[in-house]
Amino acid sequence: MISESLYRALDESTFFVSKYEVQVKTYFLQKSKYGLRVQVSRFVDKRGSLSREKDTVEIKLLIGGGGVVIDKTFKSITLEKPTRKKVEECITDFLENASEYCKQSKN
């Protein structure tokens, strides 16, 4: 379902340093044909320790190119960087249940 080039994008990290000296390592996957955007974030403190509870897989399904935005965030349940399988499971679940997430976002 997800192309190899998207996984290469996932493996290329981008770092940001905030005023709190927290390093955020973010991976992006784009699949614009279907309006799918996947963001996997790692939060690392100034000592380099991973803040496990903040590991997330964020999946956004954009409908109408600027119309409705369905946003569903998943917390990673693993201690390692979310694997391809985990990201794939999140995406599959999100797409299969998109209508349900849409109803939730309206409430």
The first five atom37 places (N, CA, C, CB, O) and aatype in JSON, in Angstrom:
{
  "aatype": [12, 9, 15, 6, 15, 10, 18, 1, 0, 10, 3, 6, 15, 16, 13, 13, 19, 15, 11, 18, 6, 19, 5, 19, 11, 16, 18, 13, 10, 5, 11, 15, 11, 18, 7, 10, 1, 19, 5, 19, 15, 1, 13, 19, 3, 11, 1, 7, 15, 10, 15, 1, 6, 11, 3, 16, 19, 6, 9, 11, 10, 10, 9, 7, 7, 7, 7, 19, 19, 9, 3, 11, 16, 13, 11, 15, 9, 16, 10, 6, 11, 14, 16, 1, 11, 11, 19, 6, 6, 4, 9, 16, 3, 13, 10, 6, 2, 0, 15, 6, 18, 4, 11, 5, 15, 11, 2],
  "atom_mask": [
    [1, 1, 1, 1, 1],
    [1, 1, 1, 1, 1],
    [1, 1, 1, 1, 1],
    [1, 1, 1, 1, 1],
    [1, 1, 1, 1, 1],
    [1, 1, 1, 1, 1],
    [1, 1, 1, 1, 1],
    [1, 1, 1, 1, 1],
    [1, 1, 1, 1, 1],
    [1, 1, 1, 1, 1],
    [1, 1, 1, 1, 1],
    [1, 1, 1, 1, 1],
    [1, 1, 1, 1, 1],
    [1, 1, 1, 1, 1],
    [1, 1, 1, 1, 1],
    [1, 1, 1, 1, 1],
    [1, 1, 1, 1, 1],
    [1, 1, 1, 1, 1],
    [1, 1, 1, 1, 1],
    [1, 1, 1, 1, 1],
    [1, 1, 1, 1, 1],
    [1, 1, 1, 1, 1],
    [1, 1, 1, 1, 1],
    [1, 1, 1, 1, 1],
    [1, 1, 1, 1, 1],
    [1, 1, 1, 1, 1],
    [1, 1, 1, 1, 1],
    [1, 1, 1, 1, 1],
    [1, 1, 1, 1, 1],
    [1, 1, 1, 1, 1],
    [1, 1, 1, 1, 1],
    [1, 1, 1, 1, 1],
    [1, 1, 1, 1, 1],
    [1, 1, 1, 1, 1],
    [1, 1, 1, 0, 1],
    [1, 1, 1, 1, 1],
    [1, 1, 1, 1, 1],
    [1, 1, 1, 1, 1],
    [1, 1, 1, 1, 1],
    [1, 1, 1, 1, 1],
    [1, 1, 1, 1, 1],
    [1, 1, 1, 1, 1],
    [1, 1, 1, 1, 1],
    [1, 1, 1, 1, 1],
    [1, 1, 1, 1, 1],
    [1, 1, 1, 1, 1],
    [1, 1, 1, 1, 1],
    [1, 1, 1, 0, 1],
    [1, 1, 1, 1, 1],
    [1, 1, 1, 1, 1],
    [1, 1, 1, 1, 1],
    [1, 1, 1, 1, 1],
    [1, 1, 1, 1, 1],
    [1, 1, 1, 1, 1],
    [1, 1, 1, 1, 1],
    [1, 1, 1, 1, 1],
    [1, 1, 1, 1, 1],
    [1, 1, 1, 1, 1],
    [1, 1, 1, 1, 1],
    [1, 1, 1, 1, 1],
    [1, 1, 1, 1, 1],
    [1, 1, 1, 1, 1],
    [1, 1, 1, 1, 1],
    [1, 1, 1, 0, 1],
    [1, 1, 1, 0, 1],
    [1, 1, 1, 0, 1],
    [1, 1, 1, 0, 1],
    [1, 1, 1, 1, 1],
    [1, 1, 1, 1, 1],
    [1, 1, 1, 1, 1],
    [1, 1, 1, 1, 1],
    [1, 1, 1, 1, 1],
    [1, 1, 1, 1, 1],
    [1, 1, 1, 1, 1],
    [1, 1, 1, 1, 1],
    [1, 1, 1, 1, 1],
    [1, 1, 1, 1, 1],
    [1, 1, 1, 1, 1],
    [1, 1, 1, 1, 1],
    [1, 1, 1, 1, 1],
    [1, 1, 1, 1, 1],
    [1, 1, 1, 1, 1],
    [1, 1, 1, 1, 1],
    [1, 1, 1, 1, 1],
    [1, 1, 1, 1, 1],
    [1, 1, 1, 1, 1],
    [1, 1, 1, 1, 1],
    [1, 1, 1, 1, 1],
    [1, 1, 1, 1, 1],
    [1, 1, 1, 1, 1],
    [1, 1, 1, 1, 1],
    [1, 1, 1, 1, 1],
    [1, 1, 1, 1, 1],
    [1, 1, 1, 1, 1],
    [1, 1, 1, 1, 1],
    [1, 1, 1, 1, 1],
    [1, 1, 1, 1, 1],
    [1, 1, 1, 1, 1],
    [1, 1, 1, 1, 1],
    [1, 1, 1, 1, 1],
    [1, 1, 1, 1, 1],
    [1, 1, 1, 1, 1],
    [1, 1, 1, 1, 1],
    [1, 1, 1, 1, 1],
    [1, 1, 1, 1, 1],
    [1, 1, 1, 1, 1],
    [1, 1, 1, 1, 1]
  ],
  "atom_positions": [
    [[0.82, -1.19, 0.0], [0.0, 0.0, 0.0], [0.87, 1.26, 0.0], [-0.93, 0.0, 1.2], [0.54, 2.22, -0.69]],
    [[1.95, 1.27, 0.76], [2.81, 2.44, 0.84], [4.08, 2.19, 0.04], [3.15, 2.79, 2.31], [4.72, 1.15, 0.18]],
    [[4.42, 3.14, -0.81], [5.57, 2.96, -1.68], [6.88, 3.07, -0.91], [5.55, 3.97, -2.81], [6.95, 3.65, 0.17]],
    [[7.93, 2.5, -1.5], [9.26, 2.53, -0.88], [9.77, 3.95, -0.72], [10.25, 1.71, -1.71], [10.45, 4.26, 0.26]],
    [[9.43, 4.82, -1.67], [9.89, 6.22, -1.58], [9.3, 6.92, -0.37], [9.53, 6.99, -2.87], [9.94, 7.78, 0.23]],
    [[8.07, 6.56, 0.0], [7.46, 7.15, 1.18], [8.18, 6.69, 2.45], [5.98, 6.8, 1.26], [8.33, 7.45, 3.4]],
    [[8.61, 5.42, 2.45], [9.35, 4.94, 3.61], [10.72, 5.58, 3.69], [9.48, 3.43, 3.56], [11.24, 5.81, 4.79]],
    [[11.33, 5.87, 2.54], [12.61, 6.58, 2.56], [12.41, 7.95, 3.19], [13.2, 6.72, 1.13], [13.26, 8.42, 3.95]],
    [[11.29, 8.6, 2.88], [10.98, 9.9, 3.47], [10.81, 9.75, 4.98], [9.7, 10.51, 2.84], [11.21, 10.62, 5.75]],
    [[10.23, 8.63, 5.39], [10.05, 8.38, 6.82], [11.39, 8.26, 7.53], [9.23, 7.1, 7.03], [11.53, 8.71, 8.67]],
    [[12.37, 7.66, 6.85], [13.67, 7.45, 7.47], [14.52, 8.72, 7.52], [14.41, 6.38, 6.73], [15.49, 8.78, 8.28]],
    [[14.19, 9.73, 6.72], [14.94, 10.97, 6.73], [14.37, 11.87, 7.83], [14.89, 11.68, 5.34], [13.21, 12.27, 7.77]],
    [[15.19, 12.17, 8.81], [14.69, 12.92, 9.96], [14.91, 14.42, 9.83], [15.34, 12.43, 11.21], [15.85, 14.88, 9.18]],
    [[14.02, 15.16, 10.45], [14.13, 16.61, 10.54], [14.13, 16.96, 12.02], [12.96, 17.33, 9.77], [13.31, 16.45, 12.79]],
    [[15.05, 17.82, 12.42], [15.15, 18.16, 13.83], [14.75, 19.6, 14.09], [16.56, 17.92, 14.33], [15.07, 20.49, 13.3]],
    [[14.08, 19.83, 15.18], [13.72, 21.17, 15.62], [14.12, 21.29, 17.08], [12.18, 21.46, 15.41], [13.97, 20.33, 17.85]],
    [[14.63, 22.45, 17.48], [14.97, 22.66, 18.88], [14.11, 23.79, 19.41], [16.5, 22.97, 19.06], [14.15, 24.9, 18.88]],
    [[13.34, 23.51, 20.43], [12.44, 24.52, 20.98], [13.12, 25.31, 22.09], [11.16, 23.87, 21.51], [14.26, 25.01, 22.47]],
    [[12.43, 26.31, 22.61], [12.97, 27.11, 23.71], [13.13, 26.29, 24.98], [12.07, 28.31, 23.99], [13.81, 26.71, 25.92]],
    [[12.51, 25.12, 25.01], [12.64, 24.25, 26.18], [13.76, 23.24, 25.99], [11.33, 23.52, 26.44], [13.89, 22.3, 26.78]],
    [[14.56, 23.44, 24.96], [15.68, 22.55, 24.65], [15.23, 21.11, 24.44], [16.71, 22.61, 25.76], [15.9, 20.16, 24.85]],
    [[14.11, 20.97, 23.81], [13.61, 19.64, 23.48], [13.77, 19.45, 21.98], [12.11, 19.45, 23.92], [13.33, 20.29, 21.19]],
    [[14.38, 18.38, 21.61], [14.63, 18.09, 20.2], [13.47, 17.23, 19.7], [16.01, 17.38, 19.99], [13.16, 16.19, 20.28]],
    [[12.86, 17.67, 18.63], [11.75, 16.91, 18.07], [12.18, 16.34, 16.73], [10.48, 17.81, 17.9], [12.53, 17.07, 15.81]],
    [[12.16, 15.03, 16.64], [12.56, 14.35, 15.42], [11.28, 13.94, 14.71], [13.49, 13.1, 15.71], [10.51, 13.13, 15.22]],
    [[11.06, 14.49, 13.54], [9.81, 14.26, 12.84], [10.04, 13.63, 11.48], [9.04, 15.57, 12.68], [10.96, 14.0, 10.75]],
    [[9.21, 12.67, 11.17], [9.26, 11.99, 9.87], [7.94, 12.27, 9.16], [9.51, 10.44, 10.04], [6.88, 12.23, 9.79]],
    [[8.0, 12.55, 7.89], [6.78, 12.81, 7.15], [6.59, 11.8, 6.02], [6.79, 14.22, 6.59], [7.55, 11.41, 5.36]],
    [[5.38, 11.4, 5.82], [5.0, 10.6, 4.66], [3.92, 11.39, 3.94], [4.5, 9.15, 5.06], [2.98, 11.86, 4.57]],
    [[4.05, 11.53, 2.66], [3.03, 12.24, 1.9], [2.46, 11.29, 0.84], [3.61, 13.54, 1.24], [3.22, 10.59, 0.16]],
    [[1.19, 11.27, 0.71], [0.55, 10.52, -0.36], [-0.6, 11.39, -0.84], [0.07, 9.09, 0.1], [-1.76, 11.09, -0.58]],
    [[-0.26, 12.46, -1.53], [-1.23, 13.5, -1.87], [-2.35, 13.02, -2.78], [-0.53, 14.63, -2.53], [-3.45, 13.57, -2.75]],
    [[-2.09, 11.99, -3.59], [-3.13, 11.48, -4.48], [-4.39, 11.11, -3.69], [-2.62, 10.26, -5.27], [-5.51, 11.3, -4.16]],
    [[-4.19, 10.57, -2.5], [-5.31, 10.18, -1.66], [-5.53, 11.14, -0.51], [-5.1, 8.78, -1.12], [-6.36, 10.9, 0.37]],
    [[-4.77, 12.25, -0.51], [-4.92, 13.22, 0.57], [-4.43, 12.7, 1.91], [0.0, 0.0, 0.0], [-4.92, 13.11, 2.96]],
    [[-3.45, 11.8, 1.87], [-3.0, 11.18, 3.11], [-1.68, 11.78, 3.57], [-2.85, 9.68, 2.93], [-0.72, 11.86, 2.79]],
    [[-1.62, 12.19, 4.81], [-0.39, 12.73, 5.38], [-0.13, 12.0, 6.69], [-0.48, 14.28, 5.6], [-0.99, 11.93, 7.56]],
    [[1.07, 11.47, 6.81], [1.43, 10.75, 8.02], [2.62, 11.44, 8.67], [1.75, 9.26, 7.71], [3.61, 11.72, 8.01]],
    [[2.51, 11.7, 9.94], [3.62, 12.32, 10.67], [3.97, 11.46, 11.86], [3.26, 13.76, 11.11], [3.1, 11.14, 12.68]],
    [[5.23, 11.09, 11.97], [5.7, 10.3, 13.1], [6.69, 11.16, 13.86], [6.36, 8.94, 12.63], [7.7, 11.58, 13.3]],
    [[6.42, 11.44, 15.11], [7.28, 12.33, 15.88], [7.95, 11.62, 17.05], [6.48, 13.5, 16.4], [7.37, 10.76, 17.7]],
    [[9.2, 12.01, 17.3], [9.94, 11.54, 18.47], [10.34, 12.77, 19.26], [11.2, 10.68, 18.06], [10.81, 13.75, 18.68]],
    [[10.17, 12.74, 20.54], [10.55, 13.87, 21.38], [11.78, 13.45, 22.2], [9.37, 14.31, 22.31], [11.73, 12.48, 22.96]],
    [[12.86, 14.19, 22.04], [14.12, 13.85, 22.7], [14.56, 15.03, 23.57], [15.21, 13.49, 21.66], [14.59, 16.16, 23.09]],
    [[14.89, 14.77, 24.82], [15.33, 15.88, 25.68], [16.79, 16.23, 25.41], [15.14, 15.52, 27.17], [17.45, 15.57, 24.6]],
    [[17.29, 17.26, 26.07], [18.63, 17.77, 25.78], [19.74, 16.79, 26.12], [18.86, 19.06, 26.52], [20.87, 16.95, 25.65]],
    [[19.45, 15.77, 26.92], [20.44, 14.75, 27.23], [20.39, 13.6, 26.22], [20.22, 14.21, 28.65], [21.21, 12.68, 26.27]],
    [[19.43, 13.66, 25.31], [19.33, 12.63, 24.28], [18.43, 11.47, 24.68], [0.0, 0.0, 0.0], [18.34, 10.48, 23.96]],
    [[17.75, 11.6, 25.83], [16.86, 10.53, 26.27], [15.52, 10.64, 25.56], [16.67, 10.57, 27.8], [14.98, 11.73, 25.4]],
    [[15.01, 9.52, 25.14], [13.71, 9.53, 24.47], [12.61, 9.68, 25.5], [13.51, 8.25, 23.65], [12.63, 9.05, 26.56]],
    [[11.65, 10.51, 25.19], [10.47, 10.66, 26.04], [9.41, 9.74, 25.45], [9.97, 12.17, 26.11], [8.62, 10.16, 24.6]],
    [[9.39, 8.51, 25.91], [8.57, 7.46, 25.29], [7.08, 7.79, 25.22], [8.75, 6.18, 26.04], [6.42, 7.47, 24.24]],
    [[6.56, 8.43, 26.26], [5.12, 8.67, 26.29], [4.67, 9.67, 25.24], [4.71, 9.16, 27.65], [3.47, 9.81, 25.01]],
    [[5.61, 10.36, 24.6], [5.22, 11.33, 23.6], [5.4, 10.82, 22.17], [6.02, 12.59, 23.79], [5.16, 11.56, 21.22]],
    [[5.81, 9.57, 22.02], [5.93, 9.01, 20.68], [4.55, 8.89, 20.07], [6.65, 7.62, 20.71], [3.67, 8.24, 20.64]],
    [[4.34, 9.49, 18.92], [3.03, 9.42, 18.29], [3.14, 9.15, 16.81], [2.27, 10.7, 18.52], [4.15, 9.42, 16.17]],
    [[2.07, 8.6, 16.28], [1.9, 8.5, 14.84], [0.66, 9.33, 14.55], [1.75, 6.98, 14.34], [-0.43, 9.0, 15.01]],
    [[0.83, 10.4, 13.8], [-0.29, 11.28, 13.5], [-0.66, 11.09, 12.04], [0.06, 12.77, 13.8], [0.18, 11.22, 11.15]],
    [[-1.92, 10.77, 11.81], [-2.41, 10.55, 10.45], [-3.5, 11.55, 10.14], [-2.92, 9.1, 10.27], [-4.48, 11.66, 10.88]],
    [[-3.33, 12.26, 9.05], [-4.35, 13.22, 8.65], [-4.86, 12.84, 7.26], [-3.8, 14.67, 8.66], [-4.08, 12.64, 6.33]],
    [[-6.16, 12.75, 7.14], [-6.78, 12.49, 5.85], [-7.44, 13.78, 5.41], [-7.82, 11.3, 5.93], [-8.38, 14.25, 6.05]],
    [[-6.95, 14.36, 4.32], [-7.47, 15.63, 3.83], [-8.48, 15.36, 2.73], [-6.33, 16.54, 3.32], [-8.19, 14.66, 1.76]],
    [[-9.66, 15.91, 2.88], [-10.73, 15.7, 1.9], [-11.05, 17.01, 1.22], [-11.98, 15.11, 2.56], [-11.25, 18.03, 1.88]],
    [[-11.11, 16.99, -0.1], [-11.49, 18.19, -0.85], [-10.39, 19.22, -0.95], [0.0, 0.0, 0.0], [-10.66, 20.37, -1.31]],
    [[-9.16, 18.84, -0.65], [-8.02, 19.73, -0.82], [-8.14, 21.05, -0.09], [0.0, 0.0, 0.0], [-7.69, 22.07, -0.62]],
    [[-8.7, 21.08, 1.07], [-8.82, 22.34, 1.8], [-10.2, 22.46, 2.42], [0.0, 0.0, 0.0], [-10.53, 23.45, 3.07]],
    [[-10.98, 21.42, 2.2], [-12.31, 21.4, 2.81], [-12.23, 20.79, 4.19], [0.0, 0.0, 0.0], [-11.61, 21.35, 5.09]],
    [[-12.86, 19.66, 4.35], [-12.9, 18.98, 5.64], [-11.54, 18.34, 5.93], [-14.01, 17.91, 5.67], [-10.94, 17.74, 5.03]],
    [[-11.07, 18.46, 7.13], [-9.84, 17.78, 7.53], [-10.18, 16.83, 8.66], [-8.73, 18.8, 7.97], [-10.68, 17.23, 9.71]],
    [[-9.91, 15.56, 8.42], [-10.11, 14.55, 9.46], [-8.75, 14.33, 10.09], [-10.74, 13.21, 8.88], [-7.78, 14.04, 9.38]],
    [[-8.65, 14.44, 11.37], [-7.38, 14.33, 12.06], [-7.48, 13.28, 13.16], [-6.94, 15.69, 12.64], [-8.3, 13.4, 14.07]],
    [[-6.66, 12.27, 13.07], [-6.66, 11.22, 14.09], [-5.22, 10.99, 14.52], [-7.31, 9.9, 13.56], [-4.35, 10.76, 13.67]],
    [[-4.95, 11.04, 15.8], [-3.6, 10.83, 16.3], [-3.55, 9.51, 17.07], [-3.16, 12.0, 17.2], [-4.42, 9.21, 17.89]],
    [[-2.51, 8.73, 16.8], [-2.32, 7.45, 17.48], [-1.06, 7.55, 18.33], [-2.21, 6.28, 16.46], [-0.03, 8.03, 17.87]],
    [[-1.14, 7.09, 19.55], [0.06, 6.98, 20.37], [0.75, 5.67, 20.04], [-0.27, 7.08, 21.9], [0.1, 4.63, 19.89]],
    [[2.06, 5.73, 19.94], [2.82, 4.51, 19.68], [2.85, 3.68, 20.96], [4.26, 4.84, 19.19], [3.03, 4.2, 22.06]],
    [[2.66, 2.38, 20.8], [2.68, 1.52, 21.98], [4.02, 0.78, 22.09], [1.53, 0.51, 21.94], [4.21, -0.05, 22.97]],
    [[4.94, 1.1, 21.17], [6.24, 0.45, 21.2], [7.28, 1.39, 21.78], [6.65, -0.01, 19.79], [7.07, 2.6, 21.85]],
    [[8.41, 0.83, 22.2], [9.49, 1.63, 22.76], [10.5, 2.04, 21.69], [10.19, 0.86, 23.87], [11.37, 2.87, 21.95]],
    [[10.38, 1.48, 20.52], [11.29, 1.8, 19.42], [10.6, 2.75, 18.45], [11.75, 0.51, 18.69], [9.4, 3.03, 18.58]],
    [[11.37, 3.23, 17.49], [10.76, 4.07, 16.45], [9.65, 3.25, 15.8], [11.82, 4.54, 15.38], [9.86, 2.09, 15.46]],
    [[8.48, 3.84, 15.61], [7.38, 3.08, 15.0], [7.84, 2.37, 13.72], [6.2, 4.01, 14.69], [8.44, 2.98, 12.84]],
    [[7.54, 1.09, 13.66], [7.99, 0.29, 12.52], [7.07, 0.48, 11.33], [8.05, -1.18, 12.91], [5.98, 1.04, 11.45]],
    [[7.52, 0.0, 10.18], [6.68, 0.05, 8.98], [5.35, -0.63, 9.24], [7.39, -0.6, 7.77], [4.3, -0.14, 8.84]],
    [[5.41, -1.77, 9.92], [4.19, -2.53, 10.19], [3.22, -1.71, 11.04], [4.51, -3.85, 10.88], [2.02, -1.69, 10.77]],
    [[3.74, -1.04, 12.07], [2.9, -0.24, 12.95], [2.27, 0.93, 12.2], [3.71, 0.28, 14.15], [1.08, 1.21, 12.35]],
    [[3.08, 1.62, 11.38], [2.57, 2.74, 10.59], [1.51, 2.24, 9.62], [3.72, 3.45, 9.84], [0.47, 2.88, 9.44]],
    [[1.79, 1.1, 8.98], [0.85, 0.5, 8.03], [-0.47, 0.17, 8.72], [1.45, -0.77, 7.41], [-1.55, 0.41, 8.17]],
    [[-0.4, -0.4, 9.93], [-1.61, -0.74, 10.68], [-2.43, 0.51, 10.99], [-1.25, -1.47, 11.97], [-3.65, 0.51, 10.88]],
    [[-1.74, 1.58, 11.39], [-2.43, 2.83, 11.71], [-3.12, 3.4, 10.49], [-1.44, 3.85, 12.29], [-4.26, 3.85, 10.56]],
    [[-2.41, 3.38, 9.36], [-2.98, 3.92, 8.12], [-4.18, 3.1, 7.68], [-1.92, 3.96, 7.01], [-5.22, 3.65, 7.3]],
    [[-4.03, 1.78, 7.72], [-5.12, 0.9, 7.31], [-6.35, 1.11, 8.18], [-4.68, -0.56, 7.38], [-7.47, 1.23, 7.68]],
    [[-6.14, 1.17, 9.49], [-7.25, 1.4, 10.42], [-7.91, 2.74, 10.15], [-6.76, 1.34, 11.87], [-9.13, 2.86, 10.14]],
    [[-7.07, 3.75, 9.92], [-7.6, 5.09, 9.68], [-8.46, 5.14, 8.42], [-6.46, 6.1, 9.57], [-9.55, 5.71, 8.43]],
    [[-7.97, 4.54, 7.34], [-8.72, 4.56, 6.09], [-10.0, 3.74, 6.19], [-7.85, 4.03, 4.95], [-11.04, 4.14, 5.65]],
    [[-9.93, 2.6, 6.87], [-11.11, 1.76, 7.01], [-12.19, 2.42, 7.86], [-10.73, 0.41, 7.61], [-13.38, 2.17, 7.68]],
    [[-11.76, 3.27, 8.8], [-12.71, 3.89, 9.72], [-12.82, 5.4, 9.53], [-12.3, 3.6, 11.13], [-13.24, 6.11, 10.44]],
    [[-12.47, 5.88, 8.35], [-12.46, 7.32, 8.08], [-13.82, 7.97, 8.33], [-12.03, 7.59, 6.65], [-13.89, 9.07, 8.87]],
    [[-14.88, 7.29, 7.93], [-16.21, 7.87, 8.11], [-16.54, 8.02, 9.6], [-17.28, 7.01, 7.42], [-17.19, 8.99, 10.0]],
    [[-16.09, 7.06, 10.4], [-16.32, 7.13, 11.85], [-15.54, 8.28, 12.47], [-15.93, 5.8, 12.52], [-16.05, 9.0, 13.33]],
    [[-14.29, 8.46, 12.02], [-13.48, 9.56, 12.54], [-14.08, 10.9, 12.13], [-12.04, 9.45, 12.03], [-14.0, 11.87, 12.88]],
    [[-14.68, 10.94, 10.95], [-15.31, 12.17, 10.46], [-16.47, 12.54, 11.38], [-15.79, 12.0, 8.99], [-16.64, 13.7, 11.73]],
    [[-17.28, 11.54, 11.75], [-18.41, 11.78, 12.65], [-17.92, 12.31, 14.0], [-19.23, 10.49, 12.85], [-18.51, 13.22, 14.57]],
    [[-16.82, 11.72, 14.5], [-16.26, 12.14, 15.78], [-15.77, 13.57, 15.72], [-15.12, 11.21, 16.2], [-15.94, 14.33, 16.68]],
    [[-15.16, 13.97, 14.6], [-14.61, 15.32, 14.49], [-15.69, 16.38, 14.41], [-13.7, 15.41, 13.28], [-15.46, 17.54, 14.74]],
    [[-16.89, 15.98, 13.96], [-18.0, 16.94, 13.87], [-18.62, 17.2, 15.23], [-19.07, 16.43, 12.91], [-19.2, 18.26, 15.47]],
    [[-18.51, 16.22, 16.14], [-19.12, 16.36, 17.47], [-18.28, 17.23, 18.39], [-19.31, 14.99, 18.1], [-18.66, 17.44, 19.54]]
  ]
}
